Amino acid sequence: MRFEIMRLDDVDGTAVDTTVVDAASVNRIVQQAAAIGQRLYIRPADASAS
């Protein structure tokens, strides 16, 4: 399964950038974001996303 991860702006919460990753990468990305206090929005990726 693949997930879309959006990094959110600290001020207004808008998406700054988006990446699609496999399930194995989600934990690493979440840990990195938590270490620096970064806000993320994570959702299952559409089948057409790459």
SULZI-V332202 format. One line per field, one symbol per residue. ss: DSSP state (H for helix, E for strand, L for the rest). Layout:
BEGIN
ss->???
END
This chain:
BEGIN
ss->LEEEEEEELLLLLLEEEEEEEEHHHHHHHHHHHHHHLLEEEEEELLLLLL
END
